[in-house]
Amino acid sequence: MGTSRRSLRIAHLIGIGVGLLLLIAGTARLLLVPVECAGHHMESDHVCTDTEKGHTVTRTFDQQRSLRNSTDGFLIVGGLVITTGSAVLMRRENKPAG
């Protein structure tokens, strides 16, 4: 037995909602959240020293900002892909046969 149209529509709406949340979160972080190191606000002359997977990593402010921007970019692009994909699939599913 196939999946009902109603459950597919709900799945597509959830996909659109999740995609929009990712898009909004990524954009908000990019525009509103300052660069941080271990939860502390960084200034342009600061250096961030952190432990990742048992190794100590040191980054300049610009390196830390670049890393954060990459994460935010992933959220934005992922949100766009999920939202667009879900909307296209929902439209295709609702299109009358013919």
C-alpha positions as CSV (number, residue, x, y, z in Angstrom):
1,M,0.0,0.0,0.0
2,G,1.4,3.4,-0.9
3,T,1.8,6.5,1.2
4,S,-1.3,8.6,1.4
5,R,-1.4,12.1,-0.1
6,R,-2.2,13.6,3.2
7,S,0.9,12.1,5.0
8,L,3.1,13.2,2.1
9,R,1.7,16.7,2.3
10,I,2.4,16.8,6.0
11,A,6.0,15.5,5.4
12,H,6.6,18.2,2.9
13,L,5.2,20.9,5.2
14,I,7.5,19.6,8.0
15,G,10.4,19.8,5.5
16,I,9.5,23.4,4.6
17,G,9.3,24.3,8.3
18,V,12.6,22.7,9.2
19,G,14.3,24.3,6.2
20,L,13.0,27.7,7.1
21,L,14.1,27.3,10.7
22,L,17.6,26.4,9.5
23,L,17.7,29.4,7.2
24,I,16.5,31.8,9.9
25,A,18.9,30.4,12.5
26,G,21.9,30.6,10.1
27,T,21.0,34.1,9.0
28,A,20.4,35.3,12.6
29,R,23.7,33.8,13.8
30,L,25.6,35.4,10.9
31,L,24.1,38.8,11.5
32,L,23.5,39.0,15.3
33,V,25.9,36.6,17.2
34,P,29.4,37.9,17.9
35,V,32.5,35.8,17.3
36,E,33.1,33.7,20.4
37,C,35.8,31.4,21.9
38,A,34.6,28.9,24.4
39,G,31.5,31.0,25.1
40,H,33.5,34.3,25.6
41,H,33.2,37.3,23.2
42,M,36.2,37.8,21.1
43,E,37.7,41.1,19.9
44,S,39.9,41.5,16.8
45,D,43.1,41.3,18.8
46,H,42.2,38.2,20.7
47,V,43.5,34.6,20.1
48,C,41.3,31.6,20.8
49,T,42.9,28.5,22.4
50,D,40.6,25.5,22.6
51,T,40.8,21.7,22.9
52,E,39.3,19.7,20.0
53,K,39.5,15.9,20.0
54,G,42.3,15.9,22.6
55,H,44.4,18.5,20.7
56,T,45.0,22.1,21.6
57,V,44.0,24.4,18.7
58,T,44.8,28.1,18.5
59,R,43.0,30.5,16.2
60,T,43.1,34.2,15.5
61,F,40.0,36.2,15.6
62,D,39.7,36.1,11.7
63,Q,40.2,32.3,11.7
64,Q,37.6,31.9,14.4
65,R,35.2,34.1,12.5
66,S,35.8,32.2,9.3
67,L,35.0,28.9,11.0
68,R,31.8,30.3,12.5
69,N,30.8,31.8,9.1
70,S,31.3,28.4,7.5
71,T,28.9,26.8,10.0
72,D,26.4,29.6,9.4
73,G,26.7,29.2,5.7
74,F,26.0,25.5,6.0
75,L,22.8,26.3,8.0
76,I,21.7,28.8,5.4
77,V,22.4,26.7,2.3
78,G,21.0,23.5,4.0
79,G,17.9,25.5,4.9
80,L,17.5,26.7,1.3
81,V,17.9,23.2,-0.1
82,I,15.5,21.6,2.3
83,T,12.9,24.3,1.9
84,T,13.1,24.3,-1.9
85,G,13.2,20.6,-2.2
86,S,10.2,20.1,0.0
87,A,8.2,22.8,-1.8
88,V,9.0,21.3,-5.2
89,L,8.1,17.8,-4.1
90,M,4.9,19.1,-2.6
91,R,4.0,21.0,-5.8
92,R,4.8,18.0,-7.9
93,E,2.6,15.7,-5.7
94,N,-0.3,18.2,-5.8
95,K,-0.1,18.6,-9.6
96,P,-3.1,17.0,-11.3
97,A,-2.3,14.0,-13.5
98,G,-2.7,14.6,-17.2
